[in-house]
Every structure is written in structure tokens, then in C-alpha cells.
């Protein structure tokens, strides 16, 4: 697993104050998508103002039609309400799944907290069946904690 190698790279990207926050988020998405073979789409969604919905802010991978996701809808929308990690080994087994691509077989969504409030999430789609482990969860929690540090 390249997670240990990627941790300092994530920090370096996020600490580069010469770049906008959005540019740094996009670079993190690209870093993960290109270095972890089963991360086929990586994106950050954030709460859209006072609305009960998420808005896509940065991503790497195929473009998606799902720029806005209502709270409760799909895996991302469920995490916005539950405040808990959601690992989906097989998206076909989920009734409340929003299909982004016919190639997606698994998904992991980790909430992003700032001062104890769930303000967004990182969303990973994979074309590989059941690829995500506890190490993925821990790594993505680390990424989100680092992102929260540049948003405060």
C-alpha cells in the first residue's frame, strides 16, 4: 500500500499556500487517483451553503453529472446525515445508490469534519470489486483531517 508514501505528499500539497484551496484539493484528488490503482474517481463534496445538499468542489477522474447531491440520496447523501464512514463493497447491493458510471463496482465515502461539524466528504469510486480495507478508511480520515486544517 502506498499510503505511507502518500501522506507527506498530501501534506506538501495542502500546505502550499501559493495555490488556491480549490487547486490544492484538485491536486490531492489527482495524487490519489493516479497513485492508488483502484481509486478510479476521487472527489470532494462540501455542504452547499445553508441548503440540505452537497456540491462537488474538486475531483479527478471521469466527469460526473452529480455536481449536486441532496442529503439522504446515494452513498454521499447518506454520509451527510449519518456522519459515519460508508464502505460499499458492491454498489449493486445498495438500494439508495446513485450510479455515476456503469464501471463503478465499489465506493467509499469518508465525512470531513471541521470543528466537530460534518462540512463535506471525500468520495472514491472503484472499478474493482470490494477493494477497500480499514487502511483505506484510516488514510482517507488522515486526508480529511489535513484538508480541514487548511479550511479553518
Z-matrix of the N, CA and C atoms (Angstrom, degrees):
N
C 1 1.467
C 2 1.532 1 110.47
N 3 1.291 2 117.00 1 132.69
C 4 1.463 3 120.36 2 -178.18
C 5 1.535 4 113.39 3 -85.09
N 6 1.323 5 117.91 4 9.90
C 7 1.466 6 119.51 5 -172.40
C 8 1.526 7 112.90 6 -58.68
N 9 1.338 8 117.40 7 -43.10
C 10 1.470 9 119.73 8 -178.99
C 11 1.526 10 110.89 9 -63.06
N 12 1.328 11 115.85 10 -37.75
C 13 1.465 12 121.02 11 179.58
C 14 1.532 13 110.44 12 -69.43
N 15 1.336 14 116.97 13 -33.06
C 16 1.464 15 120.84 14 -175.82
C 17 1.527 16 113.64 15 -80.81
N 18 1.326 17 117.25 16 -25.32
C 19 1.475 18 119.73 17 -177.70
C 20 1.535 19 112.91 18 -53.84
N 21 1.348 20 119.03 19 -52.63
C 22 1.473 21 118.13 20 179.95
C 23 1.532 22 112.43 21 -65.34
N 24 1.326 23 117.24 22 -30.57
C 25 1.468 24 119.93 23 178.77
C 26 1.531 25 110.61 24 -68.04
N 27 1.332 26 116.46 25 -39.90
C 28 1.470 27 120.58 26 176.33
C 29 1.525 28 109.36 27 -60.65
N 30 1.331 29 116.16 28 -46.24
C 31 1.476 30 120.18 29 179.22
C 32 1.526 31 111.36 30 -60.39
N 33 1.335 32 116.70 31 -45.23
C 34 1.471 33 120.57 32 -179.52
C 35 1.524 34 111.15 33 -59.22
N 36 1.328 35 117.03 34 -45.32
C 37 1.465 36 120.96 35 179.47
C 38 1.522 37 110.07 36 -61.05
N 39 1.320 38 116.30 37 -50.34
C 40 1.463 39 120.23 38 -174.03
C 41 1.528 40 112.77 39 -69.11
N 42 1.316 41 116.79 40 -26.82
C 43 1.470 42 119.81 41 -179.92
C 44 1.523 43 113.48 42 -86.17
N 45 1.323 44 118.29 43 -0.61
C 46 1.461 45 122.36 44 -179.69
C 47 1.535 46 109.54 45 -81.07
N 48 1.316 47 115.90 46 88.68
C 49 1.462 48 121.31 47 -174.91
C 50 1.531 49 113.40 48 -72.43
N 51 1.339 50 117.34 49 -4.40
C 52 1.465 51 119.89 50 175.76
C 53 1.531 52 111.05 51 -72.52
N 54 1.339 53 115.60 52 -20.42
C 55 1.466 54 121.03 53 -179.57
C 56 1.527 55 110.15 54 -101.98
N 57 1.336 56 116.24 55 152.36
C 58 1.465 57 120.40 56 176.05
C 59 1.532 58 109.46 57 -66.01
N 60 1.320 59 115.93 58 159.81
C 61 1.466 60 120.65 59 177.64
C 62 1.529 61 109.45 60 -58.46
N 63 1.336 62 117.54 61 -44.50
C 64 1.466 63 120.20 62 -179.11
C 65 1.527 64 111.60 63 -60.98
N 66 1.332 65 116.59 64 -40.14
C 67 1.461 66 120.25 65 179.03
C 68 1.532 67 110.09 66 -64.53
N 69 1.330 68 116.36 67 -41.47
C 70 1.474 69 120.24 68 178.92
C 71 1.530 70 110.82 69 -64.84
N 72 1.337 71 116.74 70 -41.56
C 73 1.469 72 119.76 71 178.18
C 74 1.529 73 110.56 72 -62.47
N 75 1.317 74 116.77 73 -42.23
C 76 1.470 75 120.58 74 178.15
C 77 1.523 76 110.91 75 -62.49
N 78 1.331 77 116.57 76 -40.31
C 79 1.470 78 119.64 77 179.36
C 80 1.531 79 111.43 78 -65.46
N 81 1.329 80 117.47 79 -37.17
C 82 1.469 81 120.33 80 176.38
C 83 1.530 82 109.30 81 -64.25
N 84 1.329 83 117.25 82 -44.83
C 85 1.470 84 120.60 83 177.92
C 86 1.526 85 110.64 84 -56.88
N 87 1.325 86 116.01 85 -46.45
C 88 1.473 87 120.67 86 -179.38
C 89 1.525 88 111.38 87 -64.68
N 90 1.323 89 116.76 88 -41.11
C 91 1.469 90 120.93 89 178.85
C 92 1.530 91 110.54 90 -58.52
N 93 1.321 92 116.60 91 -48.36
C 94 1.466 93 120.39 92 -177.87
C 95 1.526 94 111.05 93 -68.28
N 96 1.321 95 115.89 94 -43.37
C 97 1.464 96 119.85 95 -176.68
C 98 1.531 97 111.56 96 -65.41
N 99 1.317 98 117.82 97 -34.35
C 100 1.461 99 119.95 98 -178.76
C 101 1.524 100 113.65 99 -86.70
N 102 1.329 101 118.58 100 -20.96
C 103 1.468 102 120.46 101 -175.16
C 104 1.519 103 115.18 102 -104.49
N 105 1.315 104 117.75 103 -13.81
C 106 1.463 105 120.11 104 177.77
C 107 1.530 106 105.98 105 -115.04
N 108 1.333 107 116.79 106 110.15
C 109 1.466 108 120.81 107 -168.84
C 110 1.530 109 115.00 108 -56.26
N 111 1.315 110 117.85 109 -31.49
C 112 1.470 111 120.06 110 -177.13
C 113 1.534 112 112.57 111 -97.41
N 114 1.332 113 118.81 112 9.66
C 115 1.462 114 122.84 113 171.64
C 116 1.534 115 107.12 114 -94.92
N 117 1.326 116 116.30 115 90.94
C 118 1.460 117 120.44 116 -174.95
C 119 1.523 118 113.21 117 -86.65
N 120 1.309 119 117.25 118 -23.92
C 121 1.476 120 122.02 119 176.47
C 122 1.525 121 106.58 120 -145.07
N 123 1.314 122 116.87 121 130.53
C 124 1.468 123 122.38 122 -179.04
C 125 1.523 124 107.56 123 -131.14
N 126 1.330 125 116.28 124 127.08
C 127 1.459 126 118.80 125 179.78
C 128 1.515 127 113.02 126 -147.03
N 129 1.319 128 114.94 127 156.05
C 130 1.462 129 122.58 128 173.53
C 131 1.526 130 108.40 129 -111.09
N 132 1.315 131 115.38 130 123.67
C 133 1.464 132 122.14 131 171.72
C 134 1.519 133 107.56 132 -108.32
N 135 1.342 134 116.20 133 144.57
C 136 1.457 135 120.92 134 177.12
C 137 1.521 136 109.19 135 -131.82
N 138 1.332 137 114.50 136 153.46
C 139 1.463 138 119.51 137 175.92
C 140 1.526 139 107.98 138 -56.57
N 141 1.330 140 115.65 139 135.85
C 142 1.460 141 122.51 140 -175.77
C 143 1.526 142 109.80 141 -92.57
N 144 1.328 143 116.12 142 84.61
C 145 1.464 144 121.12 143 179.65
C 146 1.516 145 111.26 144 59.81
N 147 1.333 146 116.38 145 -130.77
C 148 1.468 147 120.91 146 179.71
C 149 1.525 148 112.10 147 -92.52
N 150 1.322 149 117.23 148 2.85
C 151 1.462 150 121.08 149 -177.70
C 152 1.525 151 110.16 150 -78.49
N 153 1.311 152 115.14 151 152.85
C 154 1.467 153 121.41 152 177.17
C 155 1.530 154 108.70 153 -86.53
N 156 1.335 155 114.79 154 61.55
C 157 1.459 156 120.29 155 -179.05
C 158 1.521 157 109.76 156 -155.92
N 159 1.324 158 113.72 157 161.06
C 160 1.462 159 121.92 158 176.76
C 161 1.516 160 108.78 159 -105.34
N 162 1.338 161 115.42 160 147.36
C 163 1.458 162 120.76 161 177.76
C 164 1.522 163 108.53 162 -125.00
N 165 1.326 164 116.19 163 131.11
C 166 1.454 165 121.69 164 178.14
C 167 1.522 166 109.03 165 -67.06
N 168 1.339 167 115.97 166 129.21
C 169 1.459 168 120.17 167 -177.85
C 170 1.524 169 112.03 168 -109.04
N 171 1.330 170 116.55 169 -44.18
C 172 1.466 171 121.47 170 -178.70
C 173 1.518 172 108.55 171 -148.49
N 174 1.337 173 116.54 172 147.29
C 175 1.464 174 119.04 173 177.67
C 176 1.521 175 110.45 174 -159.21
N 177 1.328 176 114.48 175 165.39
C 178 1.463 177 122.70 176 172.18
C 179 1.519 178 106.68 177 -136.29
N 180 1.315 179 116.28 178 134.04
C 181 1.461 180 122.09 179 -177.06
C 182 1.513 181 109.09 180 127.53
N 183 1.324 182 115.60 181 -166.72
C 184 1.457 183 120.79 182 -179.79
C 185 1.532 184 110.52 183 -62.29
N 186 1.333 185 118.03 184 141.91
C 187 1.472 186 119.64 185 175.10
C 188 1.529 187 110.91 186 -58.90
N 189 1.321 188 115.99 187 150.50
C 190 1.458 189 121.63 188 -179.67
C 191 1.517 190 110.35 189 -124.22
N 192 1.323 191 116.02 190 150.49
C 193 1.462 192 121.47 191 174.09
C 194 1.527 193 110.80 192 -81.19
N 195 1.334 194 116.36 193 -10.75
C 196 1.460 195 121.11 194 -173.14
C 197 1.528 196 111.28 195 -92.15
N 198 1.346 197 115.18 196 66.52
C 199 1.465 198 120.55 197 177.32
C 200 1.524 199 111.19 198 -76.68
N 201 1.327 200 116.18 199 -29.99
C 202 1.466 201 122.66 200 179.20
C 203 1.522 202 107.73 201 -122.85
N 204 1.344 203 116.27 202 130.28
C 205 1.461 204 121.34 203 178.33
C 206 1.532 205 108.29 204 -128.59
N 207 1.333 206 117.92 205 118.82
C 208 1.468 207 120.20 206 177.84
C 209 1.532 208 111.42 207 -64.98
N 210 1.325 209 116.55 208 144.66
C 211 1.460 210 120.84 209 175.00
C 212 1.530 211 108.13 210 -54.72
N 213 1.331 212 116.14 211 136.42
C 214 1.456 213 122.15 212 178.01
C 215 1.515 214 113.27 213 92.37
N 216 1.327 215 118.94 214 -18.51
C 217 1.463 216 121.30 215 -176.62
C 218 1.524 217 110.44 216 -96.63
N 219 1.312 218 116.03 217 130.69
C 220 1.459 219 120.79 218 179.97
C 221 1.515 220 112.03 219 70.04
N 222 1.301 221 115.86 220 -178.42
C 223 1.467 222 121.60 221 -179.15
C 224 1.534 223 109.37 222 -65.32
N 225 1.336 224 117.00 223 -46.53
C 226 1.466 225 120.76 224 -179.47
C 227 1.523 226 111.26 225 -60.72
N 228 1.312 227 116.52 226 -45.49
C 229 1.466 228 120.38 227 -179.67
C 230 1.516 229 112.90 228 -64.16
N 231 1.339 230 116.26 229 -32.69
C 232 1.467 231 120.15 230 177.27
C 233 1.530 232 110.91 231 -69.70
N 234 1.331 233 116.83 232 -39.63
C 235 1.466 234 120.80 233 179.61
C 236 1.530 235 110.46 234 -66.69
N 237 1.337 236 116.94 235 -32.24
C 238 1.466 237 120.75 236 177.60
C 239 1.530 238 110.61 237 -60.97
N 240 1.327 239 117.18 238 -29.07
C 241 1.469 240 121.53 239 179.87
C 242 1.527 241 112.82 240 -94.10
N 243 1.334 242 116.78 241 -37.76
C 244 1.472 243 120.40 242 -174.22
C 245 1.522 244 113.40 243 -81.37
N 246 1.349 245 117.17 244 -25.75
C 247 1.475 246 122.38 245 -174.97
C 248 1.523 247 112.40 246 62.17
N 249 1.331 248 117.17 247 24.14
C 250 1.460 249 121.01 248 -177.47
C 251 1.523 250 110.31 249 -126.14
N 252 1.339 251 114.89 250 151.53
C 253 1.456 252 120.80 251 173.63
C 254 1.522 253 109.43 252 -57.79
N 255 1.319 254 116.75 253 145.32
C 256 1.460 255 121.35 254 178.11
C 257 1.522 256 107.54 255 -135.00
N 258 1.338 257 115.54 256 112.67
C 259 1.456 258 122.16 257 178.78
C 260 1.528 259 107.04 258 -109.09
N 261 1.329 260 115.74 259 123.14
C 262 1.462 261 121.35 260 -178.23
C 263 1.530 262 108.40 261 -116.38
N 264 1.352 263 117.24 262 102.59
C 265 1.455 264 119.85 263 -178.80
C 266 1.529 265 112.92 264 -68.03
N 267 1.360 266 116.43 265 -29.45
C 268 1.469 267 121.25 266 -178.68
C 269 1.526 268 108.52 267 -142.12
N 270 1.337 269 116.05 268 105.65
C 271 1.468 270 119.65 269 -175.86
C 272 1.525 271 112.18 270 -63.43
N 273 1.332 272 117.65 271 -25.66
C 274 1.472 273 120.15 272 180.00
C 275 1.529 274 111.49 273 -65.83
N 276 1.323 275 117.35 274 -22.03
C 277 1.459 276 121.44 275 -178.93
C 278 1.530 277 112.68 276 -83.77
N 279 1.341 278 117.47 277 -3.63
C 280 1.473 279 121.95 278 -178.37
C 281 1.529 280 110.38 279 -99.04
N 282 1.343 281 117.39 280 126.72
C 283 1.475 282 120.16 281 177.59
C 284 1.517 283 110.99 282 -72.64
N 285 1.322 284 116.95 283 -34.58
C 286 1.465 285 121.41 284 -173.22
C 287 1.532 286 110.14 285 -102.42
N 288 1.316 287 116.43 286 49.09
C 289 1.464 288 121.45 287 -178.54
C 290 1.526 289 109.08 288 -106.35
N 291 1.346 290 116.26 289 135.84
C 292 1.463 291 121.40 290 174.98
C 293 1.528 292 106.92 291 -99.47
N 294 1.311 293 116.95 292 113.94
C 295 1.465 294 120.84 293 -178.75
C 296 1.527 295 110.44 294 -73.65
N 297 1.328 296 115.49 295 119.41
C 298 1.466 297 120.78 296 177.81
C 299 1.518 298 110.85 297 -94.66
N 300 1.312 299 116.36 298 -28.65
C 301 1.456 300 121.95 299 -178.57
C 302 1.522 301 107.88 300 -156.79
N 303 1.318 302 116.15 301 145.93
C 304 1.466 303 119.25 302 179.07
C 305 1.530 304 111.43 303 -66.93
N 306 1.328 305 116.87 304 -15.40
C 307 1.462 306 121.14 305 -177.47
C 308 1.529 307 113.62 306 -86.97
N 309 1.334 308 117.61 307 -14.39
C 310 1.466 309 120.30 308 -176.87
C 311 1.530 310 109.58 309 -71.26
N 312 1.340 311 113.96 310 127.95
C 313 1.467 312 119.76 311 179.17
C 314 1.527 313 111.82 312 -114.58
N 315 1.340 314 116.79 313 -25.15
C 316 1.466 315 120.71 314 -177.58
C 317 1.523 316 109.09 315 -146.07
N 318 1.334 317 115.23 316 158.91
C 319 1.464 318 120.35 317 -178.59
C 320 1.521 319 109.37 318 -148.46
N 321 1.316 320 115.25 319 147.78
C 322 1.465 321 121.60 320 173.00
C 323 1.526 322 107.34 321 -134.61
N 324 1.331 323 115.33 322 133.33
C 325 1.461 324 121.08 323 179.37
C 326 1.529 325 107.48 324 -130.15
N 327 1.330 326 115.97 325 127.35
C 328 1.466 327 122.54 326 -178.35
C 329 1.529 328 107.91 327 -121.53
N 330 1.353 329 117.08 328 122.91
C 331 1.468 330 118.86 329 179.59
C 332 1.522 331 112.33 330 -66.94
N 333 1.335 332 114.93 331 150.74
C 334 1.458 333 122.48 332 -179.83
C 335 1.529 334 107.74 333 -114.14
N 336 1.310 335 115.55 334 119.09
C 337 1.467 336 121.25 335 -176.14
C 338 1.517 337 111.68 336 -106.36
N 339 1.313 338 115.64 337 138.99
C 340 1.458 339 122.53 338 172.41
C 341 1.516 340 106.82 339 -128.98
N 342 1.333 341 116.78 340 119.78
C 343 1.473 342 122.33 341 -176.58
C 344 1.523 343 111.74 342 52.04
N 345 1.336 344 116.25 343 41.09
C 346 1.454 345 121.96 344 176.23
C 347 1.520 346 114.83 345 81.32
N 348 1.325 347 118.04 346 -2.66
C 349 1.472 348 121.23 347 -178.96
C 350 1.530 349 110.11 348 -104.71
N 351 1.328 350 116.59 349 135.02
C 352 1.461 351 122.40 350 176.51
C 353 1.526 352 107.90 351 -74.80
N 354 1.338 353 116.13 352 105.88
C 355 1.470 354 120.59 353 -176.45
C 356 1.524 355 112.65 354 -105.84
N 357 1.328 356 116.75 355 -6.99
C 358 1.449 357 119.49 356 -177.59
C 359 1.511 358 111.07 357 176.64
N 360 1.340 359 115.07 358 -159.97
C 361 1.457 360 119.23 359 -177.37
C 362 1.515 361 110.37 360 -167.87
N 363 1.327 362 113.27 361 159.62
C 364 1.452 363 119.88 362 168.52
C 365 1.523 364 106.22 363 -104.82
N 366 1.319 365 115.03 364 136.16
C 367 1.460 366 122.79 365 -175.84
C 368 1.524 367 107.77 366 -124.08
N 369 1.333 368 116.31 367 127.84
C 370 1.462 369 121.58 368 179.01
C 371 1.526 370 108.21 369 -123.53
N 372 1.327 371 115.91 370 128.03
C 373 1.465 372 121.71 371 172.36
C 374 1.514 373 107.88 372 -106.98
N 375 1.342 374 115.37 373 143.83
C 376 1.460 375 120.30 374 179.03
C 377 1.525 376 110.07 375 -129.98
N 378 1.330 377 115.10 376 142.36
C 379 1.463 378 121.52 377 174.83
C 380 1.528 379 110.51 378 -88.68
N 381 1.329 380 116.37 379 4.42
C 382 1.463 381 123.53 380 179.89
C 383 1.529 382 108.52 381 -104.68
N 384 1.321 383 116.85 382 138.90
C 385 1.467 384 119.98 383 177.97
C 386 1.522 385 110.60 384 -72.82
N 387 1.312 386 116.29 385 133.64
C 388 1.468 387 124.90 386 172.83
C 389 1.534 388 114.27 387 45.12
N 390 1.353 389 118.19 388 54.87
C 391 1.461 390 119.36 389 -175.88
C 392 1.521 391 114.80 390 -90.16
N 393 1.339 392 117.57 391 -15.82
C 394 1.462 393 120.33 392 -167.98
C 395 1.525 394 112.22 393 -87.51
N 396 1.337 395 114.87 394 137.37
C 397 1.463 396 121.83 395 179.61
C 398 1.536 397 109.47 396 -118.90
N 399 1.311 398 114.97 397 178.60
C 400 1.462 399 120.33 398 175.86
C 401 1.532 400 110.21 399 -61.69
N 402 1.340 401 116.70 400 -31.99
C 403 1.468 402 120.84 401 178.27
C 404 1.533 403 110.81 402 -62.93
N 405 1.337 404 116.97 403 -37.44
C 406 1.477 405 119.81 404 175.83
C 407 1.522 406 109.51 405 -60.79
N 408 1.335 407 116.59 406 -45.82
C 409 1.469 408 120.20 407 -179.71
C 410 1.527 409 110.87 408 -58.92
N 411 1.324 410 116.46 409 -47.07
C 412 1.469 411 120.27 410 -178.67
C 413 1.527 412 111.13 411 -63.49
N 414 1.326 413 116.44 412 -42.17
C 415 1.460 414 120.52 413 179.70
C 416 1.532 415 110.63 414 -63.93
N 417 1.310 416 117.68 415 -45.39
C 418 1.466 417 121.09 416 -178.24
C 419 1.531 418 111.58 417 -69.44
N 420 1.328 419 117.18 418 -31.47
C 421 1.473 420 119.93 419 172.74
C 422 1.526 421 109.64 420 -63.58
N 423 1.331 422 116.71 421 -40.80
C 424 1.465 423 121.76 422 175.69
C 425 1.535 424 110.05 423 -60.16
N 426 1.332 425 117.00 424 -48.32
C 427 1.471 426 121.12 425 -179.82
C 428 1.533 427 109.35 426 -57.00
N 429 1.328 428 117.09 427 -47.29
C 430 1.460 429 120.12 428 -178.32
C 431 1.525 430 112.02 429 -64.59
N 432 1.316 431 117.69 430 -37.40
C 433 1.469 432 120.22 431 177.36
C 434 1.531 433 110.37 432 -63.62
N 435 1.323 434 116.41 433 -39.66
C 436 1.460 435 120.38 434 177.66
C 437 1.528 436 110.86 435 -67.20
N 438 1.326 437 117.65 436 -40.08
C 439 1.462 438 121.17 437 177.38
C 440 1.527 439 109.78 438 -62.91
N 441 1.322 440 116.57 439 -44.59
C 442 1.475 441 119.69 440 179.23
C 443 1.526 442 110.77 441 -57.20
N 444 1.336 443 116.48 442 -34.16
C 445 1.456 444 120.89 443 179.66
C 446 1.517 445 113.94 444 -63.20
N 447 1.326 446 118.14 445 -27.47
C 448 1.470 447 119.28 446 179.08
C 449 1.538 448 111.60 447 -93.14
N 450 1.325 449 116.47 448 -7.71
C 451 1.461 450 120.46 449 -179.03
C 452 1.523 451 112.23 450 -96.32
N 453 1.329 452 116.10 451 -16.12
C 454 1.482 453 118.84 452 -175.26
C 455 1.505 454 112.55 453 -76.60
